[in-house]
Amino acid sequence: MGENNRGSTRRVVVLGTGGTIAGRASRAEDNIGYTAGEVGVAELLQGVDVPAGIALSAEQVAQVDSKDMSFALWQALARRCAHWLSEPDVAGVVVTHGTDTLEETAYFLQSVLSPAKPVVLTCAMRPASALMPDGPQNLRDAIAAAVTPGARGVVAVCAGTVHGAREVQKVHTYRLDAFDSGDAGPLAYVEEGALRMLREWPQACGATPLFERVVGAVSWPRVEILLSHAEARGAIVDALVAERVQGAPDAAEGIVLAATGNGTLHHALEAAALRAQAAGIAVVRATRCAQGRILAKPGDALRDAGALTPVKARIELALELLSAAAPAQREQGWRDRGASKG
């Protein structure tokens, strides 16, 4: 683990996982034809200015393109975050991450850690080899967020904006300001190294009861996401049910339906989903709309994810299946965690 500015009284630990921020292309003008996760986190920190009284430590947790993020990597990242957050001289943790699944990792870490100190995910839309990379500024801004007095919980920092883990979404394929917080809006803006707060930091209660179960799990419940659309059919759902009935290894335990509008489903897909629910597969509806939340109606046969996006609803459902919580606790968990939407 590399360190600089030793002798300072507080540390920020930067955990590297790869991504575009650590990407490298053969030509400096190429911002899309790069290989992610080529540059080590210690190298990324070279030349990064830090606030007075702060030292940086670096640890490489992984070197992956975040499109290939896995449960095993999430486990490792949760362990390392928990380890460093427990150190009294550590002000916060920064995680360098790819943009593609950053919102999923952020939600997972907030759900499992709910840290009293900040865990700040940051990223880049241009590789480190670019003529004008955006990673260095994002990294500086993330460190500024991590040392802000009163900072807590898991957040994401990109293009000078701080987003909460529950709301953040990647909403653009290419532009530098690729993330948004939807209806809720951002938590803060980073302006010349200082945060201008707009709303409260994420809830923090310390490691949740899920932590030990998650980091000790040998497998992750399989939860699939299926999209409702014009002429949608139920064949894929029925195939998942057949796998389960036949006792296939790693059969699906849950299905998230990316529903239209206020949680509506094509009638054929809905019928198949009800068959899956009757067969013991947990089924949840999440809206595919970029903003808003599902408003439940009396008599809904399939529960909904409130304000959670389909990818975050998948994580929530997998954590529920892993924890085997009581039904009342599960339902309250959906409402609490889906209180606002990115």
N, C-alpha and C positions, 0 to 999 in steps of 0.2 A: 504494500500500500504506500503510495507516494504522498508526501506532505510538503507544503511550503508555508512561509511565514510562521515557523515554529517559535514558540515562546509567547504567542498570543493566548488570551485567556479563554476564548470560545472557539469551537470548531464547527464547520459545516462539512459534512461527509457527502461526497459526490459518488453515487453508485452508477456505473456505466452498464447499459444493456445493449448498446449498438444503435441501430436506426440510421436515418438520414444524417442526423447531426454528426455521426461518426462515419459517414459515407465518403467514398473517394471515386472520382471518375478519371478517365485517361486524359481528358481535356478540361481545362479550367472553365471554359464557356459552356460545358455540358452540365445542365442542371437536372436532367432526368435519366441519362444513361449511366448511372453510377452503381456501385455495389455498396449496399448498406453495411454498417458495422465493421468497417475496415480500420478505423482510427481508435486507438485505446483512449480510455477516459483520462489517463494521466497526461497524454499529449493534448487533449482538448483543453485542459486547464492551463497549459503553458501560456503565459502572458495575460491571463485573466485577472483584472484588478479586483481586489476584495476590500470591503470596508475595514476601517481601522479596528484593531482588536480582534480580528477574525482570522483563523487559520483554516486552510483547506486540506482535507484528506481525500484520497481517491481509492476506490476499489472497483475492480471489474467483476461484475456479477455474471454477465453474459455478453455475447457479441452476435446479435441476431437482427435480421430484418423483422420489424415488429408485426408484419403480416403473419409471421410464423410463431407468434407468442403461444406459450403452452402453460398448462396448469403447473407443471414441474418448475418452470421458471418463475411463475407467480409465487409458488411456495418458497423458493430460494430468496426471492426479493422480499417477501414478507418477513422471513427470518432475519435477513440482514438489516432491514429497516428497524425491526424490533430491537436487534442487538445494539445498533448505534444510538437509537433514541433513548435507550436506557443509560447511556454514558452521561454522567452529570455535566461534562464540559461541552457536550454536543448541543448546539443551538437548534439544529435542524438537519434534515437530509434532503439532498437534491438527487433526482434520478434522471439521467439522460436516456431518452426513449424515442423510438420511432413514432411517427404521427399516426400510422394506420390503426393501431389498437390502443393508443394512449388513453382514450376515454374508458376503455374496458379495464386496463390496469389501474387507473385512478380509482374507479368505482370499487374494484376488488379490494384494493389496499384500504380505502376508507371503510369499507364494510367489515374488514377483518381486524384492522388496527385501531381505527378511530383515535388517532394519536393526539396527545396533549401538546406535542411539539409539531412543527410543520414538516410535512413530506411534500416536496415540490417537484412535480414532473415537468421536464422541459424537453424541447425538441428542435427540429429545424425542417424547413421545406427545401433548403438547398444543401448539397453535401459540403463537407469541410473543405473540399478541393475547389469550390466555386470561386469565381472572381470576386464576388461579394457575398460570402456566406452569412446567413442569418443566425447560425448557431451561437457564435460568440456573444452577441448581444442578448440572445435569449438566456444563455447561461448566466451572464451577469445579472440579468433581471431576476432569474430564479434564486440566485444567491441573496439578492436584496430582499426578496420575499421571505426567504428562510430565516433571515436575521431580524426581521421586523418585530418589534416588541408586541407580544400578545398573539403572534401568529400560531395557528394550530390547524390540525386536520390535513387532509390531502387536497392539494390544489394543483392546477396546471398553469404554466406560464408560457405564453407564446405571443410574439409581436407586441410586447408591452402591455398585455392584458392578463389578469389573473382570473381563472375560472375555477369554480367549485367542482369537486369530483363528481357529484351527482348530476350536474347540469351540463358539463362540457361535452361538446360534440365536434368532430371534424366535419366541416360543411363545405369545404372547397378542395378541389383536387390539386391545385397548383399555387395559388397565391400565398404570399408569406403570412397573411393574417387568415389562417385556414380554420380557426376554431371559433365557436360561438357558445353562448350560454342560454340561448332561446329566451323564453318568457322571463326567466329569473334575472337575466342580465349578469354581467361580470361581477366578481367580488371587488376588484380594484384595478387600477391602472398603475403601471410603474413609470414614474416620471423623474428622469435624471437621478436614478438610483434610490428613489423613495416611493413608497406606496401611497396612493390616494384612495382610501377605502370608500366603497359604495354600500356595502352591506357586511353582515357578520361572517366570520370565518366558519368553516364547517364544524358541526358538532364534534366534541372530543370527550371521550370518557375512558381513554386508555384501551388496551387490548380487549377486544370483545370476547365473549364466551366462545366464539367461533375459532379463535386464533389457534389454540392447541389442537383442535380437531382438524383444522385445515392443514396446518404445517405437518401434522402427523399422518395425514391420509396417504394411502398408497395409490389411490385412483380418484378420478374426478367423475361425478355422475354425468352421464352423457345426456345433454340437453340440445335438441335441434331447434333451429329457427326456420319457419316456413312462412312464405309471403302470400297474403290474400290479394287477388287481382281479378280482373275480368276473365271469365272462363276458368277460374281456378278449379282444381279437382282434388279429390281426397285420396288418390292412389298412393302418394308418398306416405301419408299418415297411416293408411291401412298396411303398407309394407313395414312400417316401424312397429305397428301392433303385431303383425305376423312374426317378426323377429323376436319380440318379447314372448309371445305365446310358445314359440318353438324353443325357447331357452337359449337363444344365441348369446354368446359371450359379448359383453359390452352393449347389450340391447339398450335402447333409449329409455330413460327413466322420466324424461320430461320433454315437452314441446312448447315453444313460444311461438305464437302466431302473430306475425306482423300484420295487424289488421288495418283496414281502411277507416278513415274518419274516426268516429267515436267508438272504436272497437268493433266495427261491423265486419262480418265475414261472408264470403261467397257461400251460398247455401250448401253446396257440395262439400266444401272444406269444413264448414261448421258441423255437418252431419258426421263426417269422418272424425273430427275432433271429439265429438261426444262419444263416439264408439271407443276412441282411444282412452278417454277419461274413464269410461266404464270398465275398460280392460286394465286399469291400474296405472296408466301413464298420467303424470301431472301435466295439466294443460293450462296455459296462461295466455291471455290476449294482451298485446302491447300495440299502441298505435304506430303506424309507419309515418304519420305526419311529423314534420320537423318541430312543430310547436304545439302547445296545448297538452291536455291530459284526457284520459278516458273518464267520463262521468258515468258511474255505474247506474244501472236501471234495476228496479225491483224485478226479481225473477230471472236475472241473468244466469244461464246454466253454466257458463264458463267464467271464471274469475278474471279480473283484469289487473294490469300492472300499474294502474294510475298514471303517473307522469314518467315512468321509466321508459327509455327507448328499448327496442327489441334486444339489442346486444347487452344492455345492462339488466334487463329482465331475465335474460339467460343466466347471467352471473347470479342474480338474486335467487332464481329457482334452483340452480345447482347448489348454492350454499344452503338453501332450505333443505334440499334432499340430503345433503351431507350432514347437516346438523340434526335431522330428524326431530325438529322442534314440534311442540304441541301445536295443533291446528290454530288455536286462538293466537298464539305467539306468531305464527307464520303470517296470519292475516294482518295483524298489527304491524309486523315488519314491513310488509308491502306498503302500507299506508304511510308509515313514518319515512321510509327510505324513498318513496316516490312522491314526496310532498311538493317537489318542484322539478321542472323538466328543462333539460338543455336542448 
